[in-house]
Structures are given as C-alpha cells and as structure tokens.
Amino acid sequence: MPDPVNPMPNGNGTSVALAQQQHPFPVAPTAPVAFSVFCGNAEQFDLAQRMARALASSDLVPTQYRDKLANCLIALDIANQRKISPLTVMQNMSVIQGRPAWSAQYIIASINACGQFSPLRFDWRGEEGADSWGCRAYARDLATNDRLDGTWITIAMAKAEGWYGRQGSKWQTMPEQMLRYRAGAFFGRIYAPHVTLGLPSAEELVDQIIDVTPQRERVAPFDMLAGTADTGRFSADASATAEGSAPAGTYIPATHPPAPARRRGRPPRTSDTPDDAAPASRPPSADEVAAEIAAGRGGEPVQPTTAAQPTTAAPDATVVDTDPF
C-alpha cells in the first residue's frame, strides 16, 4: 500500500519519508553506479562487444584500437567511468610500452572542466633559456577558495631527469610548451588523480624511454697502398678542408702522401739494400758435389766465387746432399 505522506517508494520498497523517520539525518539519494563492461551481466557484455566491434572497424579511431576488440572494450569501460564519449578516450589515450597514458592537453582540459577547481594558471620564474627557467601550475579550490600550487618544473629538472637531452626531444625545440604540459600533468597527479584515474601523461612515458640501440662504430678507411689504416679523423663539427667545408661527421683523410706501391710476396726495399748489391750466394748442386768427389778433392764443397768463405765446418765426404735447396 503506498505511503500517504510520500507515495513514491525508494529502491528497497520503503518510502523516503519512512527512511527519514528512521534516520535522524536526511537520506541522500543514491548515486548511480557507473556502467562497466566487466562487472555487468552477460547481456551487457554482449552489447559492449557489439559496440567495440563497430568502433574497431572504423577508420576514425587510432591504429592501436583498429581491428583490436580488446582495446576497444577497455576504452569503452574508461569512457563509461569518465562519462565521456569513447571516441574522446581513444583520441587522447596512448599505449606506450603496455601502459595507457593521457595526453597532457587532455589532462589540463579535464581538470578545468571537472568543476572542482578554477582554470589552471601558471607561475614563471628564472630567465628564459637558462636552467633556472621554469613554471608551476596553480588553481583555486572552488569549495574552500584555497590556492593550490603545483610542482616547479624547470629546465634544470628536465636535464637532470634526462628529458632534455633525449634524441628527438621537444624540450629543445619548444621548451615553454613542454614546461606547461609537465606542470599541468604534475598538478593533476597531486590534486586531481580521480580525474586522471591515476594515469600519467603520454609525454612523461615518452621521456622515460631509454634508447638502447648500439651506436655504429666508425672505422677509418684502410689504406691499401700503405698497408695500414689511414690516420684521418671524423669531424665533430663543420670543418674546413682543402676541397672546401665538410659537414659534421665527415671523414677527413690524413695529409701524408701514400706509400709507394710494391709487389705482393716481395719484402719492401729498404735503404740498407743498395740497388747494385751482389746477388746472394747459393749452395752447390748435387752434380757439382759429385764432380768434385770424382776429381779427388775429398768432397770439399765448391766455394762460391761471388760470396765470402762460410765459417761452418766441411761436411763428411761420405754424405752427399741431393737437395738443391
């Protein structure tokens, strides 16, 4: 039978007036539970799969969601928790090394639109371009009117954390924009993690990636004429050469003249060997030794006429060396 005071019963079958009589404090209406594709029944999950399949086949979604049903389901779940469009989640969320992350501009926009803070503003300090140059984000709590200050982000911090010197880093080309992005993301991590769902910014994860690609070793060219490696150098910056200016990384050969060519298999000629030197002596052949033995000279070896007398002892007469070498 309906309540005569409040004929509209609540979800448990009792009227709101009766609940207020039982509790001395006013009863607040129960907030609706956010829909989740992983906590509902089978019908809700099937409906979510149909929605995810339609999103995965679209050309408007990023490549990390295209033809990937599981990624689209997770994006649907986050969109329902944030009460925003699934396409907005897909366009502003990146997956970097298996970790989801929001873009910095989306974090700043979410903080400004959540209704709990005043729009983010930035304080600056230091001289522009110096290591002390930096900023911090601040806002006011609309419930208490308290000023909330974020973390100071400076160029010195970017260099100490390795963000500035990373290859292809935007900190070198657009430092002011990167300072604002990082200051806004740090403000969200401190004062509004419920808005960002505890996820970092994509720029933070990109700056944390360490390039482990080995650098290719630069080897000096080998001088085939001299038989040694050239003693030139690689220019670290733009250098002037005899042919003109050389860009950075250009190999500048040595200025010494190449060594004279020589034939393969012959030792190089040195200054100790004169051009008109006498040919080297050769040992007697087997026929010469046999002829001397037959002549009765006791097997003494024939002394070369073009070389000095060797100091070694004479061989035995009974032994005949037939080796011509």
RODO-2510 file (C-alpha; in nm, 4 decimals, decimal comma):
residues 325
     n   res          X          Y          Z
     1     m     0,0000     0,0000     0,0000
     2     p     0,1550     0,3384    -0,0919
     3     d     0,2698     0,5765     0,1746
     4     p     0,0163     0,8598     0,2262
     5     v     0,2972     1,1083     0,3007
     6     n     0,5280     1,0092     0,0168
     7     p     0,3642     0,7657    -0,2218
     8     m     0,6869     0,7129    -0,4202
     9     p     0,8840     0,4272    -0,2632
    10     n     1,2605     0,4051    -0,2916
    11     g     1,4579     0,1197    -0,4479
    12     n     1,4174    -0,1065    -0,1415
    13     g     1,0373    -0,0794    -0,1342
    14     t     1,0160     0,1697     0,1567
    15     s     0,9176     0,5329     0,1206
    16     v     1,1662     0,8161     0,1542
    17     a     0,9558     0,9672     0,4377
    18     l     0,9745     0,6439     0,6385
    19     a     1,3508     0,6292     0,5856
    20     q     1,3824     0,9846     0,7115
    21     q     1,1838     0,8944     1,0248
    22     q     1,4129     0,6002     1,0956
    23     h     1,7321     0,8065     1,0468
    24     p     1,7813     1,1407     1,2203
    25     f     1,9902     1,2723     0,9274
    26     p     1,8485     1,3365     0,5806
    27     v     1,8925     1,0498     0,3395
    28     a     2,0850     1,1475     0,0244
    29     p     1,9749     0,9868    -0,2979
    30     t     2,1989     0,7012    -0,4090
    31     a     2,4310     0,7933    -0,6957
    32     p     2,4003     0,5677    -0,9969
    33     v     2,6805     0,3175    -1,0364
    34     a     2,8923     0,3706    -1,3466
    35     f     2,8444     0,1034    -1,6073
    36     s     3,1375    -0,1339    -1,6554
    37     v     3,1676    -0,3864    -1,9335
    38     f     3,3483    -0,6255    -1,6991
    39     c     3,1136    -0,6056    -1,3990
    40     g     2,7748    -0,6371    -1,5664
    41     n     2,5763    -0,9375    -1,6780
    42     a     2,6150    -1,1353    -1,9981
    43     e     2,3727    -0,9152    -2,1911
    44     q     2,5691    -0,6015    -2,1043
    45     f     2,8947    -0,7674    -2,2053
    46     d     2,7492    -0,8794    -2,5384
    47     l     2,6241    -0,5260    -2,6005
    48     a     2,9683    -0,3862    -2,5193
    49     q     3,1283    -0,6313    -2,7629
    50     r     2,8944    -0,5179    -3,0392
    51     m     2,9838    -0,1541    -2,9686
    52     a     3,3558    -0,2367    -2,9576
    53     r     3,3342    -0,4261    -3,2859
    54     a     3,1762    -0,1238    -3,4530
    55     l     3,4492     0,1054    -3,3188
    56     a     3,7283    -0,1330    -3,4197
    57     s     3,6103    -0,1323    -3,7814
    58     s     3,6106     0,2482    -3,8064
    59     d     3,8849     0,4494    -3,9771
    60     l     3,8437     0,7371    -3,7296
    61     v     3,9991     0,5522    -3,4361
    62     p     4,3797     0,5409    -3,3897
    63     t     4,5718     0,2403    -3,5152
    64     q     4,6170     0,0989    -3,1649
    65     y     4,2385     0,0393    -3,1496
    66     r     4,1728    -0,0510    -3,5119
    67     d     4,0766    -0,4191    -3,5541
    68     k     4,1583    -0,4769    -3,1832
    69     l     3,8411    -0,5696    -2,9985
    70     a     4,0018    -0,5981    -2,6545
    71     n     4,1492    -0,2472    -2,6684
    72     c     3,8132    -0,1044    -2,7702
    73     l     3,6430    -0,2796    -2,4782
    74     i     3,8872    -0,1208    -2,2331
    75     a     3,8305     0,2188    -2,3937
    76     l     3,4553     0,1706    -2,3536
    77     d     3,4996     0,0863    -1,9856
    78     i     3,7101     0,4004    -1,9224
    79     a     3,4632     0,6145    -2,1175
    80     n     3,1767     0,4962    -1,9002
    81     q     3,3700     0,5676    -1,5818
    82     r     3,4556     0,9204    -1,7022
    83     k     3,1088     0,9691    -1,8575
    84     i     3,2593     1,0861    -2,1861
    85     s     3,2494     0,9664    -2,5439
    86     p     3,4504     0,6514    -2,6265
    87     l     3,5973     0,8299    -2,9280
    88     t     3,7314     1,1031    -2,6966
    89     v     3,9093     0,8388    -2,4906
    90     m     4,0601     0,6758    -2,7961
    91     q     4,1819     1,0050    -2,9428
    92     n     4,3501     1,1190    -2,6181
    93     m     4,4817     0,7931    -2,4719
    94     s     4,8034     0,6340    -2,5933
    95     v     4,9518     0,2957    -2,5072
    96     i     5,3272     0,3308    -2,4551
    97     q     5,5176     0,0108    -2,3778
    98     g     5,1999    -0,1534    -2,2476
    99     r     5,0972     0,1390    -2,0225
   100     p     4,7963     0,3624    -2,1014
   101     a     4,8529     0,7358    -2,0679
   102     w     4,6564     1,0553    -2,1312
   103     s     4,7822     1,3373    -2,3457
   104     a     4,8904     1,6420    -2,1437
   105     q     4,6361     1,8723    -2,3053
   106     y     4,3552     1,6307    -2,2161
   107     i     4,4670     1,6258    -1,8517
   108     i     4,4598     2,0066    -1,8379
   109     a     4,1200     2,0149    -2,0096
   110     s     3,9758     1,7551    -1,7719
   111     i     4,0927     1,9485    -1,4652
   112     n     3,9413     2,2713    -1,5995
   113     a     3,6091     2,1001    -1,6795
   114     c     3,5669     1,8900    -1,3651
   115     g     3,4007     2,1766    -1,1710
   116     q     3,6140     2,1397    -0,8572
   117     f     3,8931     2,3849    -0,9456
   118     s     3,9291     2,7167    -1,1147
   119     p     4,1001     2,7058    -1,4553
   120     l     4,4683     2,6249    -1,4349
   121     r     4,7138     2,9133    -1,4464
   122     f     5,0947     2,9169    -1,4432
   123     d     5,3598     3,0987    -1,2408
   124     w     5,7004     3,1615    -1,4011
   125     r     6,0445     3,2197    -1,2571
   126     g     6,4033     3,2429    -1,3821
   127     e     6,5431     3,3840    -1,7022
   128     e     6,4086     3,2443    -2,0259
   129     g     6,6523     2,9955    -2,1782
   130     a     6,8502     2,9438    -1,8548
   131     d     6,8487     2,6237    -1,6494
   132     s     6,6573     2,8051    -1,3720
   133     w     6,3720     2,8923    -1,6085
   134     g     6,0540     2,7091    -1,5125
   135     c     5,6872     2,7264    -1,4198
   136     r     5,4263     2,5688    -1,1951
   137     a     5,0518     2,5256    -1,2341
   138     y     4,8094     2,6606    -0,9758
   139     a     4,4332     2,6802    -0,9266
   140     r     4,1812     2,7537    -0,6539
   141     d     3,9610     2,5000    -0,4843
   142     l     3,6057     2,6174    -0,5534
   143     a     3,4768     2,4659    -0,2282
   144     t     3,7277     2,6339     0,0066
   145     n     3,8787     2,9067    -0,2176
   146     d     4,2247     2,7830    -0,1201
   147     r     4,5091     2,8322    -0,3649
   148     l     4,6609     2,5028    -0,4781
   149     d     5,0180     2,5191    -0,6092
   150     g     5,1745     2,2511    -0,8231
   151     t     5,5361     2,1404    -0,8564
   152     w     5,8003     2,3681    -1,0051
   153     i     5,9203     2,2303    -1,3402
   154     t     6,2494     2,3812    -1,4614
   155     i     6,4941     2,3233    -1,7428
   156     a     6,7460     2,2031    -1,4846
   157     m     6,4997     1,9324    -1,3759
   158     a     6,4438     1,8336    -1,7387
   159     k     6,8182     1,7917    -1,7891
   160     a     6,8668     1,6037    -1,4605
   161     e     6,5841     1,3606    -1,5424
   162     g     6,7125     1,3004    -1,8954
   163     w     6,4114     1,4598    -2,0695
   164     y     6,6068     1,7419    -2,2330
   165     g     6,8940     1,5534    -2,3954
   166     r     6,6909     1,2645    -2,5355
   167     q     6,7145     1,2222    -2,9112
   168     g     6,4218     1,3953    -3,0824
   169     s     6,3109     1,5629    -2,7591
   170     k     6,0666     1,8540    -2,7870
   171     w     6,2303     2,0145    -2,4829
   172     q     6,4967     2,1619    -2,7090
   173     t     6,2617     2,2979    -2,9763
   174     m     5,9563     2,4074    -2,7706
   175     p     6,0631     2,4313    -2,4050
   176     e     5,7847     2,6699    -2,2972
   177     q     5,5102     2,4373    -2,4169
   178     m     5,6742     2,1346    -2,2565
   179     l     5,7097     2,3206    -1,9249
   180     r     5,3362     2,3972    -1,9244
   181     y     5,2425     2,0410    -2,0196
   182     r     5,4571     1,8857    -1,7493
   183     a     5,3453     2,1354    -1,4827
   184     g     4,9777     2,0684    -1,5624
   185     a     5,0297     1,6911    -1,5539
   186     f     5,2071     1,7123    -1,2164
   187     f     4,9229     1,9240    -1,0772
   188     g     4,6757     1,6551    -1,1818
   189     r     4,8794     1,3809    -1,0163
   190     i     4,8745     1,5691    -0,6839
   191     y     4,5304     1,7300    -0,6624
   192     a     4,3127     1,5504    -0,9189
   193     p     4,4102     1,1837    -0,9502
   194     h     4,0386     1,0971    -0,9522
   195     v     4,0073     1,2988    -1,2730
   196     t     4,3028     1,1335    -1,4471
   197     l     4,2263     0,7888    -1,2994
   198     g     4,5844     0,7804    -1,1739
   199     l     4,7250     0,7568    -1,5275
   200     p     5,0374     0,9561    -1,6227
   201     s     5,0759     1,1778    -1,9250
   202     a     5,1979     1,0340    -2,2527
   203     e     5,4806     1,2868    -2,2638
   204     e     5,6144     1,1562    -1,9319
   205     l     5,6287     0,7973    -2,0542
   206     v     5,7956     0,9006    -2,3800
   207     d     6,0637     1,0923    -2,1878
   208     q     6,1296     0,7850    -1,9722
   209     i     6,2119     0,5635    -2,2707
   210     i     6,5851     0,4893    -2,2876
   211     d     6,7391     0,4357    -2,6298
   212     v     6,9497     0,1173    -2,6069
   213     t     7,0291     0,0984    -2,9788
   214     p     7,4083     0,0491    -3,0073
   215     q     7,5879     0,3197    -3,1940
   216     r     7,7598     0,2071    -3,5146
   217     e     8,1363     0,2180    -3,4768
   218     r     8,3025     0,4441    -3,7290
   219     v     8,6211     0,2812    -3,8617
   220     a     8,8828     0,4723    -4,0539
   221     p     8,9337     0,3585    -4,4171
   222     f     9,2127     0,1094    -4,4783
   223     d     9,4966     0,2366    -4,6965
   224     m     9,5629    -0,0497    -4,9392
   225     l     9,8807     0,1090    -5,0715
   226     a    10,0413     0,1683    -4,7346
   227     g     9,9050    -0,1497    -4,5781
   228     t     9,7857     0,0381    -4,2682
   229     a     9,4733     0,2189    -4,1525
   230     d     9,4542     0,5803    -4,2534
   231     t     9,5231     0,8188    -3,9679
   232     g     9,2498     1,0669    -4,0599
   233     r     8,9685     1,1760    -3,8317
   234     f     8,5923     1,2213    -3,8199
   235     s     8,4964     1,5868    -3,7862
   236     a     8,2855     1,6619    -3,4786
   237     d     8,1538     1,9784    -3,6384
   238     a     8,1767     2,1646    -3,9663
   239     s     8,5454     2,1684    -4,0619
   240     a     8,7409     2,3319    -4,3421
   241     t     8,9287     2,1027    -4,5791
   242     a     9,1336     2,1524    -4,8927
   243     e     8,8267     2,0765    -5,1040
   244     g     8,6012     2,3110    -4,9004
   245     s     8,3843     2,2899    -4,5888
   246     a     8,2976     1,9436    -4,4522
   247     p     7,9781     1,8831    -4,2511
   248     a     7,9765     1,7222    -3,9099
   249     g     8,0613     1,3519    -3,9151
   250     t     8,2601     1,3708    -4,2388
   251     y     8,5787     1,1641    -4,2556
   252     i     8,8813     1,3844    -4,3207
   253     p     9,1757     1,1741    -4,4507
   254     a     9,5305     1,2252    -4,3415
   255     t     9,7510     1,4695    -4,5297
   256     h    10,0568     1,2414    -4,5597
   257     p    10,1303     1,1072    -4,9110
   258     p    10,0581     0,7402    -4,9769
   259     a    10,3416     0,4900    -4,9592
   260     p    10,4903     0,3652    -5,2878
   261     a    10,3368     0,0565    -5,4389
   262     r    10,5124    -0,2762    -5,4020
   263     r    10,4642    -0,6210    -5,5492
   264     r    10,2926    -0,8917    -5,3485
   265     g    10,5200    -1,1575    -5,1957
   266     r    10,8418    -0,9491    -5,2004
   267     p    10,9717    -0,7647    -4,8981
   268     p    10,9760    -0,3871    -4,9277
   269     r    11,3083    -0,2360    -5,0350
   270     t    11,4887    -0,0519    -4,7615
   271     s    11,7733     0,1961    -4,7643
   272     d    12,0132    -0,0696    -4,6260
   273     t    11,9908    -0,2680    -4,9514
   274     p    12,1756    -0,0876    -5,2335
   275     d    12,0459    -0,1179    -5,5842
   276     d    12,3790    -0,2616    -5,7159
   277     a    12,4216    -0,5207    -5,4412
   278     a    12,5726    -0,8560    -5,5452
   279     p    12,3337    -1,1477    -5,5709
   280     a    12,3232    -1,3818    -5,2723
   281     s    12,5392    -1,6984    -5,2814
   282     r    12,3789    -2,0348    -5,3483
   283     p    12,4793    -2,3807    -5,2234
   284     p    12,6471    -2,6226    -5,4712
   285     s    12,4245    -2,8569    -5,6609
   286     a    12,4409    -3,2342    -5,6370
   287     d    12,6141    -3,2627    -5,9780
   288     e    12,8841    -3,0179    -5,8700
   289     v    12,9467    -3,2083    -5,5474
   290     a    12,9689    -3,5406    -5,7363
   291     a    13,2114    -3,3917    -5,9871
   292     e    13,4382    -3,2679    -5,7111
   293     i    13,4355    -3,6078    -5,5389
   294     a    13,5274    -3,7769    -5,8667
   295     a    13,8134    -3,5317    -5,9119
   296     g    13,9568    -3,6462    -5,5765
   297     r    13,9102    -3,3256    -5,3812
   298     g    13,7744    -3,5195    -5,0835
   299     g    13,4221    -3,3968    -5,1156
   300     e    13,5003    -3,0400    -5,0334
   301     p    13,2129    -2,8203    -5,1439
   302     v    13,2705    -2,5840    -5,4247
   303     q    13,3270    -2,2378    -5,2862
   304     p    13,1146    -1,9728    -5,4469
   305     t    13,3124    -1,7139    -5,6279
   306     t    13,0702    -1,4318    -5,5588
   307     a    13,0404    -1,4687    -5,1825
   308     a    13,2711    -1,4910    -4,8824
   309     q    13,4028    -1,8233    -4,7436
   310     p    13,1492    -1,9639    -4,4930
   311     t    13,2827    -2,0337    -4,1451
   312     t    13,0952    -2,3622    -4,0998
   313     a    13,2772    -2,6966    -4,0931
   314     a    13,3087    -2,9073    -4,4085
   315     p    13,0593    -3,1899    -4,4403
   316     d    13,1556    -3,5572    -4,4307
   317     a    13,2832    -3,6912    -4,7645
   318     t    13,0542    -3,9936    -4,7454
   319     v    12,7414    -3,7819    -4,7284
   320     v    12,6058    -3,6371    -5,0461
   321     d    12,3346    -3,3701    -5,0232
   322     t    12,0992    -3,4105    -5,3151
   323     d    11,8636    -3,1336    -5,2046
   324     p    11,9156    -2,8443    -5,4470
   325     f    11,7791    -2,6052    -5,1856
***
